[in-house]
Amino acid sequence: MLTLKGNKIYLRALEPEDLDFVVEVENTEEFWEISATRVPYSRYLIKKYIQNSHRDIYDVKQLRLMICSNDHNRLGMIDIFDLEPRDRRAAIGILIVNTEDREKGYGTEVLSLISQYCFDHLGLHQVYANVTEDNLASIKLFEKNGFEKVGIKKDWVLVKGKYKNEILYQLINVH
């Protein structure tokens, strides 16, 4: 089986044709809380980002992949970021864009594929995710996929004038 292909989805590098999709996602305020975005991104900046997305993950410390259904529809994106090669760890963030595409098992496949990729191909010891405590769908997804809740950061994220706690989840490679 290919590393980045599952039963329902596959992960692929960003392509120039993804520009409109990425611009829309990055500028959807509903997603800003989970991506720590505070301002919109210009089409120009996102185009430059896509053009440079081929750079080595060890150089830029991040990698974004498109999540596609097996019938080639874009479902969302998965990010590996804050790569720490010395400590062999990285953060991951996942977004399935449309609510009608959620809770269909795509997220589970994505986490399985990206975790295996990080462990087998990047040689990481662990991946981790930060999830606000009111994001019940993400909590369920990470816990279902073996991520362990290891801590709570109190009043960590300020959203619309209110602080939210953030949960730290880890998945450690035991092989």
Rosetta silent file (secondary structure, phi, psi, omega in degrees, C-alpha in Angstrom):
SEQUENCE: MLTLKGNKIYLRALEPEDLDFVVEVENTEEFWEISATRVPYSRYLIKKYIQNSHRDIYDVKQLRLMICSNDHNRLGMIDIFDLEPRDRRAAIGILIVNTEDREKGYGTEVLSLISQYCFDHLGLHQVYANVTEDNLASIKLFEKNGFEKVGIKKDWVLVKGKYKNEILYQLINVH
SCORE:     score description
SCORE:     0.000 S_00000001
   1 L     0.000  138.694  176.486    0.000    0.000    0.000 S_00000001
   2 L   -68.072  144.157 -175.982    1.233    3.484   -0.788 S_00000001
   3 L   -58.122  -39.508 -173.059    2.075    5.541    2.282 S_00000001
   4 L  -107.195   26.291  177.538   -0.279    8.403    1.499 S_00000001
   5 E  -128.625  126.765  177.718   -3.218    6.425    0.098 S_00000001
   6 L  -110.075 -164.703  179.009   -6.013    4.960    2.162 S_00000001
   7 L   -76.263  -32.364 -176.058   -9.255    3.161    1.392 S_00000001
   8 L  -112.969  -23.647 -173.503  -11.315    6.353    1.081 S_00000001
   9 E  -139.048  168.047  168.380   -8.785    9.148    0.633 S_00000001
  10 E  -141.008  157.988  178.820   -5.299   10.026   -0.483 S_00000001
  11 E  -111.651  138.254 -179.569   -2.934   12.825    0.453 S_00000001
  12 E  -142.720  163.355  176.803   -1.027   14.750   -2.180 S_00000001
  13 E   -66.230  156.811  175.430    1.224   17.763   -2.576 S_00000001
  14 L   -68.146  143.288  178.906   -0.304   21.154   -3.281 S_00000001
  15 L  -120.704  157.171  176.745   -0.730   22.007   -6.955 S_00000001
  16 H   -54.822  -31.573  179.886   -1.175   25.391   -8.673 S_00000001
  17 H   -67.984  -11.600  179.714   -4.788   24.356   -9.387 S_00000001
  18 H   -84.305   -3.464 -173.016   -5.435   24.343   -5.619 S_00000001
  19 H   -52.720  -52.537 -177.552   -5.030   28.124   -5.374 S_00000001
  20 H   -61.044  -41.505  179.834   -8.749   29.024   -5.265 S_00000001
  21 H   -62.244  -48.094 -178.138   -9.488   26.266   -2.742 S_00000001
  22 H   -66.277  -41.148  177.543   -6.641   27.301   -0.416 S_00000001
  23 H   -58.650  -45.853 -179.559   -7.512   31.015   -0.697 S_00000001
  24 H   -62.621  -46.055 -179.012  -11.113   30.252    0.262 S_00000001
  25 H   -63.598  -48.633 -176.934  -10.129   28.048    3.211 S_00000001
  26 H   -64.822  -23.455 -177.793   -7.495   30.437    4.564 S_00000001
  27 L  -106.432   14.484  173.899   -9.915   33.351    4.365 S_00000001
  28 L   -90.758  109.510 -174.335  -12.892   31.611    5.967 S_00000001
  29 H   -57.606  -30.226  178.586  -13.138   33.222    9.401 S_00000001
  30 H   -55.926  -30.265 -177.652  -14.829   30.126   10.837 S_00000001
  31 H   -92.205   -8.622 -174.508  -11.485   28.289   10.490 S_00000001
  32 H   -61.720  -35.819 -178.841   -9.261   31.030   11.906 S_00000001
  33 H   -60.394  -42.724 -176.951   -9.600   29.824   15.485 S_00000001
  34 H   -78.120  -18.674 -178.690   -8.163   26.392   14.713 S_00000001
  35 H  -105.596    3.406 -179.349   -5.360   27.762   12.563 S_00000001
  36 L    59.559   28.825  177.270   -4.399   30.670   14.854 S_00000001
  37 L   -85.179  143.612  179.272   -5.026   33.058   11.955 S_00000001
  38 L  -120.652  -20.366 -177.469   -5.902   36.637   12.779 S_00000001
  39 L  -137.752  157.162  177.743   -6.001   38.315    9.363 S_00000001
  40 L   -68.703  155.735  176.844   -6.913   37.294    5.815 S_00000001
  41 L  -103.347  140.881  178.280   -4.214   36.095    3.428 S_00000001
  42 L   -76.048  154.490  175.455   -3.820   37.645   -0.007 S_00000001
  43 H   -58.612  -38.804  179.644   -4.141   35.545   -3.135 S_00000001
  44 H   -60.128  -48.563 -179.291   -0.582   36.614   -3.995 S_00000001
  45 H   -63.480  -40.652 -179.814    0.866   35.262   -0.710 S_00000001
  46 H   -68.646  -37.509  176.276   -0.982   31.966   -1.022 S_00000001
  47 H   -61.030  -43.800  177.757    0.168   31.603   -4.640 S_00000001
  48 H   -63.209  -41.389  178.531    3.776   32.138   -3.486 S_00000001
  49 H   -58.531  -47.763 -179.748    3.248   29.616   -0.668 S_00000001
  50 H   -63.043  -40.866  179.328    2.003   26.992   -3.141 S_00000001
  51 H   -62.649  -29.993 -178.856    4.898   27.732   -5.501 S_00000001
  52 L   -98.569    3.991 -175.202    7.346   27.135   -2.645 S_00000001
  53 L   -69.430   -8.334  177.859    5.548   24.130   -1.146 S_00000001
  54 L   -78.612  -11.376 -175.923    8.022   21.773   -2.841 S_00000001
  55 L   -64.471  151.511 -175.781   10.780   22.863   -0.441 S_00000001
  56 L   -62.125  134.482 -179.259   12.170   20.275    1.942 S_00000001
  57 H   -58.744  -31.179  179.982   10.276   19.869    5.202 S_00000001
  58 H   -74.754  -18.891  176.766   13.562   19.957    7.116 S_00000001
  59 H   -84.131  -48.437 -174.186   14.312   23.359    5.590 S_00000001
  60 H   -97.172   -8.219  175.362   10.934   25.067    6.086 S_00000001
  61 L    66.756   19.049  177.938    9.819   23.017    9.143 S_00000001
  62 L  -156.471  159.928  176.611    6.352   22.421    7.708 S_00000001
  63 E  -151.315  129.951  175.256    4.434   20.479    5.075 S_00000001
  64 E  -115.905  132.595  178.072    0.863   20.935    3.891 S_00000001
  65 E  -123.333  147.761  176.493   -0.893   18.197    1.944 S_00000001
  66 E   -84.302  137.219  174.066   -4.260   18.183    0.233 S_00000001
  67 E   -96.789  121.239 -178.501   -6.788   15.603    1.430 S_00000001
  68 E  -125.764  143.169  172.325   -8.655   14.174   -1.573 S_00000001
  69 E   -72.477  162.231 -178.979  -11.377   11.579   -1.860 S_00000001
  70 L   -64.497  -15.825  172.821  -10.599    8.643   -4.131 S_00000001
  71 L   -94.275   18.483  169.376  -12.838   10.290   -6.754 S_00000001
  72 L    73.393   19.731  172.870  -10.402   13.260   -6.640 S_00000001
  73 L   -84.947  137.505  175.965  -12.548   15.802   -4.775 S_00000001
  74 E   -73.037  125.879  179.606  -10.670   18.103   -2.416 S_00000001
  75 E  -104.436  -30.586 -176.495  -11.877   17.463    1.129 S_00000001
  76 E   169.943 -156.160 -178.134   -9.431   19.545    3.152 S_00000001
  77 E  -142.098  153.426  174.189   -5.821   19.812    4.209 S_00000001
  78 E  -125.297  133.666  179.974   -3.428   18.275    6.705 S_00000001
  79 E  -115.531  137.677  164.375   -0.460   20.204    8.041 S_00000001
  80 E  -109.567  124.222 -175.662    2.743   19.013    9.619 S_00000001
  81 E  -146.730  173.082 -176.521    4.320   22.039   11.280 S_00000001
  82 E    51.388   40.796  178.418    6.702   23.141   14.021 S_00000001
  83 E   -62.602  129.280  176.074    9.001   20.309   13.018 S_00000001
  84 E  -119.523   90.194 -176.190   11.798   19.811   15.558 S_00000001
  85 L   -59.466  -37.665 -178.516   14.306   17.448   13.904 S_00000001
  86 L   -62.661  -42.345 -179.121   16.577   17.268   16.948 S_00000001
  87 L   -91.957   -3.509  177.131   13.738   16.148   19.215 S_00000001
  88 L    55.476   53.380  177.606   12.069   14.207   16.376 S_00000001
  89 E  -143.009  159.724  175.739    8.598   15.691   16.843 S_00000001
  90 E  -156.417  153.752  174.216    6.097   17.785   14.904 S_00000001
  91 E   -87.517  153.792  173.660    2.633   19.223   15.331 S_00000001
  92 E  -131.117  149.198  176.040   -0.207   18.227   13.060 S_00000001
  93 E  -140.254  138.267 -175.840   -3.414   19.992   12.155 S_00000001
  94 E  -127.911  142.651  174.794   -6.288   18.648   10.111 S_00000001
  95 E  -141.452  119.651  166.833   -9.248   20.320    8.452 S_00000001
  96 E   -98.841  116.532 -166.066  -12.090   18.669    6.587 S_00000001
  97 L   -67.404  -55.566 -173.602  -13.711   21.734    5.042 S_00000001
  98 L   -89.133  133.840 -178.406  -17.359   20.847    4.439 S_00000001
  99 H   -58.800  -31.899 -179.414  -19.502   19.658    7.336 S_00000001
 100 H   -70.598  -14.182  177.204  -21.183   17.071    5.084 S_00000001
 101 H   -94.415   -3.096 -178.957  -17.773   15.415    4.571 S_00000001
 102 L   -87.249  159.124  179.485  -17.113   15.066    8.304 S_00000001
 103 L    60.021   35.742  176.291  -17.788   11.946   10.395 S_00000001
 104 L  -118.813    9.127  179.063  -17.358    9.678    7.372 S_00000001
 105 L    91.785   -3.454  179.374  -14.035    8.167    8.424 S_00000001
 106 H   -63.852  -46.008 -178.467  -11.869   10.497    6.339 S_00000001
 107 H   -59.790  -40.649  178.444  -10.211   12.073    9.377 S_00000001
 108 H   -61.180  -45.557  178.252   -9.332    8.673   10.816 S_00000001
 109 H   -63.781  -42.042 -179.680   -7.637    7.633    7.574 S_00000001
 110 H   -60.068  -48.901 -178.957   -5.815   10.958    7.335 S_00000001
 111 H   -62.804  -39.399  177.959   -4.436   10.692   10.886 S_00000001
 112 H   -63.671  -47.675 -179.105   -3.374    7.105   10.317 S_00000001
 113 H   -64.584  -45.211 -175.365   -1.622    7.928    7.032 S_00000001
 114 H   -71.435  -35.840  177.411    0.070   11.096    8.252 S_00000001
 115 H   -63.856  -46.781  178.555    1.221    9.491   11.511 S_00000001
 116 H   -62.199  -39.914  177.426    2.757    6.554    9.639 S_00000001
 117 H   -60.607  -46.414 -179.711    4.374    8.967    7.187 S_00000001
 118 H   -62.947  -40.856 -178.353    5.872   10.976   10.048 S_00000001
 119 H   -75.661  -47.767 -173.543    7.169    7.877   11.808 S_00000001
 120 H   -79.619  -40.444 -172.863    8.342    5.846    8.803 S_00000001
 121 L  -101.309  -31.297  178.881    9.567    8.515    6.385 S_00000001
 122 L   -96.852  -11.024  178.790   10.466   11.484    8.560 S_00000001
 123 L    69.553   26.411 -179.100   11.831    9.365   11.420 S_00000001
 124 L   -76.812  152.198  175.660    9.817   11.225   14.031 S_00000001
 125 L   -90.260  -29.888 -179.226    9.353    9.880   17.535 S_00000001
 126 E  -155.351  154.953  169.453    6.063   11.681   18.115 S_00000001
 127 E  -123.305  152.308 -178.912    3.363   13.872   16.636 S_00000001
 128 E  -141.990  162.523  179.159    1.133   16.128   18.653 S_00000001
 129 E  -142.755  147.712  175.182   -1.956   18.292   18.270 S_00000001
 130 E  -111.688  126.623 -174.640   -3.478   21.193   20.160 S_00000001
 131 E  -133.794  128.503  175.799   -7.279   21.207   20.367 S_00000001
 132 E   -66.389  146.594 -171.701   -9.532   23.689   22.153 S_00000001
 133 L   -67.766  -11.559  176.318  -11.639   21.904   24.741 S_00000001
 134 L   -94.854    0.456  178.619  -14.898   22.860   23.016 S_00000001
 135 L   -90.032   75.537 -172.166  -13.871   21.229   19.721 S_00000001
 136 H   -64.305  -34.604  179.625  -15.592   17.957   20.536 S_00000001
 137 H   -64.398  -42.750  179.145  -15.322   16.499   17.022 S_00000001
 138 H   -69.651  -38.906  176.896  -11.522   16.903   17.009 S_00000001
 139 H   -57.939  -48.205  179.450  -11.208   15.560   20.556 S_00000001
 140 H   -60.327  -44.193 -179.075  -13.173   12.475   19.523 S_00000001
 141 H   -61.616  -50.444 -176.997  -11.072   12.073   16.360 S_00000001
 142 H   -67.122  -42.232 -179.743   -7.685   12.304   18.077 S_00000001
 143 H   -65.585  -39.724  178.923   -8.678   10.086   21.022 S_00000001
 144 H   -61.830  -27.474 -175.399  -10.207    7.476   18.675 S_00000001
 145 L  -102.048   23.320  170.135   -6.899    7.377   16.811 S_00000001
 146 L    87.226    1.801  176.706   -4.670    6.673   19.797 S_00000001
 147 L   -74.628  136.417 -177.090   -3.608   10.204   20.695 S_00000001
 148 E  -102.604  131.889  175.107   -3.250   10.607   24.439 S_00000001
 149 E   -72.359  117.942 -175.047   -4.420   13.686   26.300 S_00000001
 150 E  -116.705   -6.317  179.057   -1.317   14.795   28.191 S_00000001
 151 E  -179.342  162.739  176.511   -2.160   18.270   29.393 S_00000001
 152 E  -126.029  127.550  175.702   -4.424   21.285   29.445 S_00000001
 153 E   -96.411  111.539 -175.069   -3.188   24.788   28.766 S_00000001
 154 E   -73.418  138.603  177.216   -5.480   27.077   30.768 S_00000001
 155 E    46.517   46.497 -170.180   -6.872   30.244   29.162 S_00000001
 156 E   -85.515  -36.121 -174.365   -4.597   29.580   26.186 S_00000001
 157 E  -120.010  126.487  178.004   -6.613   30.874   23.221 S_00000001
 158 E   -96.189  116.742 -178.788   -8.461   34.187   23.144 S_00000001
 159 E  -128.731  118.370  178.101  -11.518   34.005   20.881 S_00000001
 160 L    50.341   44.741  175.496  -13.974   36.886   20.605 S_00000001
 161 L    81.460    0.974  179.947  -12.963   38.260   24.000 S_00000001
 162 E  -122.924  139.451  177.601  -13.177   34.921   25.855 S_00000001
 163 E   -84.994  143.865  176.402  -10.345   32.592   26.805 S_00000001
 164 E  -123.834  145.624  172.202  -10.490   28.904   25.976 S_00000001
 165 E   -78.057  150.556  178.476   -8.455   26.051   27.369 S_00000001
 166 E  -123.636  134.243 -179.333   -6.419   24.033   24.914 S_00000001
 167 E   -96.995  136.462  176.060   -5.742   20.310   25.219 S_00000001
 168 E  -100.231  122.999  176.591   -2.385   18.856   24.186 S_00000001
 169 E  -113.054  140.610  178.221   -2.571   15.426   22.530 S_00000001
 170 E  -128.521  146.413  169.178    0.452   13.237   21.733 S_00000001
 171 E  -127.081  114.454 -176.985    0.970   10.109   19.702 S_00000001
 172 E  -103.384  132.511  178.437    4.330    8.507   20.443 S_00000001
 173 L   -73.445  116.524 -176.788    5.857    5.978   18.065 S_00000001
 174 L   -96.002    2.498 -178.948    6.476    2.841   20.126 S_00000001
 175 L   -91.493    0.000    0.000    8.250    0.880   17.362 S_00000001
